[in-house]
Amino acid sequence: MTSTVETTTTRPAGPPAAPPSRLRRTVRTSEFTLVTLAVIGFVALTLTTDGNMLSAGTLAAFFRFLAVPMIIGLAQMVVLAIGQMNLSVGVLTGFCAMVAAWAMLEAGLPAPLAVAGAMLLGAAVGLGNGLLVVFTRINAFIVTLATMTIIDGLRYGVNGPGTYQDYSAGLAELGQASVLGLPVVFLIACAVAAMVWFFFARTVPGRHLLASGGSPFAARLSGVSNDRSIVLAHALSGLLAGVAAVLTLAQSGSVNATIGDDLLLPSFAAPIIGGVALAGGVVSVLGTCLAAFIVRLVDVAQAQFAINRRWVDLIVGAVVLGVVLSGAIRAKLSRRSS
């Protein structure tokens, strides 16, 4: 048996590797991946519907009904930023819509006051959620689960199984209005998304929310009040649910006690697929909106090809679970390598 001894020669170190270009960094982002998936999905749906997706009416309807999922996803994202969840965003949207419709039809309030009341009601409920979490130290999952059940009962109590309709001609016109072919409600949702981005990227309270979500201990050492961040995040989440309620009133023309029942899964799907960390500290407004766009494509495909809705929910839920698991695996591998 022979053994070999390998000798290595020392070579002078070369120049340091150049940092990746801006294009390469962009391609590696989750937002670029979502844009690619959105384009592929839209083209595929256009081809399979013989170009029907490109008709003015279809595009207008697509973007009109994309507005609420975008806002709902952002409402959940704000709470995920601090590492918590809000299970009440869906039913809160429905409750605020029902109260606003009642205010216009039963109380005789003008539409602007009813709209303002819906948003204030959402913010107040969110503020209550945050205060409950802070003062009881109970997990936000449990607190918002309880408030979801309470709000569900209150929502039904506004008008029972009845439907409110013809509450405001102005809101109905707003829901059908468009600018350059884009529905106004969608443009409002985009404006709200831009304000949420500005809040997290350019304001001190927004940075504090991300600091509290990323590392509560380090945030506290830096003088950031984690309790204040929790209350603010839940209040903003409730406010955004109120905005979603107003858009629902505008685009639907009628509301009843079932409004909001189908919004819980989309509220998690959009931010999680969009790259928001469940552990907190990371948000992506663009990713959340793009993920809402992709989920909306799935909804259109379901209606176009008469796919059972249960299969659609199963697929979306599986994608959300897959994203969460892959994120957990990447984090574990990153800790192990470091």
N, C-alpha and C positions, 0 to 999 in steps of 0.2 A: 504494500500500500504506500502510495506516495502522497505527500502533502505539498501543496503549493502555497507560496507566500506571495501575496500581491503587494506590490509597492505602489505608493501613490505619490505623485509629484505635486508640489504646491505651486499653483499658478497665481499670478497676481490677480487680485480682484478686479473685475471689470467695472464699468460705470454703473451706477444704480439704475435699476429698471425705471423706465419712464412711467409716470402715472397714467392710468387709463384715460383715453380721450373722453370728451364730453358725450360724444355719440355713443361710445361703448357703455358709459355709465347710464345713459338714458335707456339703452336697450335692456340693461339688466334690471331695471325697476319693475315693480309689480304693476305700476300704471301702464307701462308700455305693453306688458303682457295682456292686460285687460283691454286696452285699445285694439290690439291685434285680434283678440277673441271677439270683441264687439263687431269689428269690421267683417270678420269671417262669418259670424252668425247672421249679420244683417244681409250680406251678399247671398248666403245660402238660403235664407228665408225669402229673399227677393226672387231668386231663381226658381224655387219650388212653388212659388205662388204666381208664376208667369208675369212677374213685374208688378203685381198688385200692390206690393209694399211701397212702391215709388209714387203711387197716385197721391194727389194732394189731400184727399179726404182721409186716406189711411195713415199718412204721415202725421196729419194734424191730430187724429185720434190717438196715435201711438204716443206722441209727445205730451198730449193733454193728460193722459192717464199715467204718464211717467212722473208727473210732478209730485204727487202724494208719496209714492215709494221713495223718492229722493229725500224729501223732508223727513219722513219717518226713519230712514236710515241714518240721517244726520242726528236726529233726536236720540237714537240709540248710541251713536258714535260718541256723543258728548259725554255720556256716562261711562262708556267703555274706556274713555281717555283716563279716568281715574281708577280703572281696574274694577268697576262695578257694573251691574246690569239694571235695566229698568223694564220689568215685565208688563208695566201698565201703559206703555205708550199707545198700543192699539186701541184699547177700550177707552183710554183718556181722549183720544182723537174723536171717537164716536160720541162720547159724553159731551165734549165741548161743542160738537156739531149739533147735537140734540138740544142743548141748552140755548144755543144761539138761535136755532129755528123756533124754539118755544118763545124766546124773547121777542122775536119779530112778529110771530103770529098771535100769541096769547097775550103778551104784555104790551104789544104795540110799539116796541122800540124801533127806531130807524136802523137801517142796516149797518151804518158805520159804528153805532154804539154796540150793536149786537156782535159785530166782528171784533171790536176791541175787547168786549166782555169775554168772548171765547178765548182769546189769546191770554188775557189776564187770568181767567179761570185755569187754563193749562199751567201757567207759571205758578199760580198759587198751589195747585195740587203737587207740582214738582217740588216746590219749596217745602211743602209738608213732608214729602218723601225724604228729602235731604235732612230735614230737622229730626225726623224719626230715626234715621240711620245714625246721626251724630249723637243724639241724646240717649238712645237705647243701646247703641253699639251692637245692634242686631244686623246681620248680613243684609245688604241691600236686596239680594235675591228674595229673601223671606219678606222683607218690608213691602217691596213692590208687588209681590205675589198677593199679599193681603190687601193692599190698596187696589189691585186689579180686580179682585173679587168684590170689594165694596163698590168700586166705580161701576162695575158691570151691573150690580143691582140698582144703583142710582140712575144709570143710563136707561134701564128698562122702566124705572119709575117716572121718568119725565113724561112719557106718552104711552106707556104700555106697549102693545104690539102695533100700535097705529103708526102711520107714516105722515110726516110733515112735508108739504110741497107747496109750491107757489108762494114762498115766503119773501122773495125779493126779486123783482124784475131786474134790478141793477146787478145783483150777484149773478143771475142767470146770464145776462149779457156779458159780464166779465168772464164767465166760464167758457163762453163760446167765442170770445173775441180773439183776434190774432194780429200779429205784427210781422209783416214780411213772410207770411205763411207759418209762423211759429205761434202756438197758442200763448196767450198772455199768462195763463196759470203756470205754464212751463218756464216762461221768462222770469216770473216771480220766484219760482223754485231756484232758478239759477242765481238770481240776485241774493236770495237767502244763503245759498251755498257759498257765494263769494264773501258774504259777511261772516259766515262761520269760519272760513279760511282766514280771513283777516284777523278775527278774534284770536285764533290759536297762533298765527304766525307773527302778529305785530303788536299784540297787547300784553301787558303785564299779567292780568288775571288769566289769560289763556296760557301763558307760559307757566304760571303757577299750577294750573290744572295738570299740565303734562308732567311737571316736576313731581307733584303729589302722586300721580299715577306711576311714574317711572321708579321712584324710590321715596316712599313716604318718610323714611328715617332721614335721608339726606336732605329732603325738602324742609323738614322740621329744623334741622341744624342750620339751614340757610335762612331761617326766619319765615318760611312759608307756612301758613295755617292750613293744615290738611282738612280740618273740619270746615273751614270756609270754602275750600275747593269742592268738598263733597256737596255742600248746600248749593253752591253756585252751579255745579254740573247738573244736579237734579232739577233745579229751577229752570235752567236753559233747556233741558230736555222737555220739560212740561210746556215751556213757551213754544218750542218747535212743534210739539203735538197740537197746540192750539192753532198754529199757522196751518198745519196739515188739515185741521178741522175746517178752517175757513176755505181752503182750496177745495175740500170735499163738498162743502155747501155750494160753491160756485160751479163746479163741473158736473155735479150729479143732478141737481134740480129737486131732489127729494132725499130725505134721510129718515131712518128708523132705528130701532134698538139693536139691529145687527151690524150697523156701521162700525168698522174697526175690528171685527172678529178675525178677519183674514190678514191683519197687518203685523202680527207678532213675529212670524217667521221671516217675512221680508225685512223687518226692522233689524234682525240679526244678520241675515244673509248679506245685505248690502255692505255694511262696514267690515264684516269678517272676511268675505271674499275680496273686498277692496283693500285689504292689507292692514286693518286696524288690529292692534295687539289686544288679546283678551286680558293680559296681565296689566295693561295700562301703559301710559307714557308715550304711545305712538298713535297718531291719527293720520288719516288720508282722506281729505274731502273729495279730491278728484277720484280716488279709487272707489270711494263709497258711491259716488254718482255713476261711475262707469259700471260698477257691479249692479246697481239698480237698473241700468240700461239693459244689461245682459239678462237679468231676471225678467224684465219686461219682454224681451225677445222670446223667452221661454213661454211666457203667458200667451203671447200672440200665436206661437206655434201650437200651443195646446188648443186654442180656440179654432185655429185654421184647420187642424187635422183631427179635431174631435178626440183628443187624447184625454183619458180619464184624469181628472184633477188630482186624484190620489197619487198617480204616478209622477206627476209634476212635483208635488210636495216631497215625495220620496227622493227624487233626483236632487232637488235643491237642498234638502236636508243632508243628503249624503255628501254633496259638494262642500257644504259648510263644515261637516264633521271631518272631511278629508283635509280641508284647509287648516282646521284647528290642530289635528293630529300632526300634519307635516310641520306646522310651526313649532309644536312642542318637541318634535324630534330634532329639528334644526337647532333649537335652543339647547337641548341636551348635548348634542354633538359639539356645539360651540363651547359650552362649559367644559366638556371633557378635553377638547383640544387645547384650551387655554390653561 
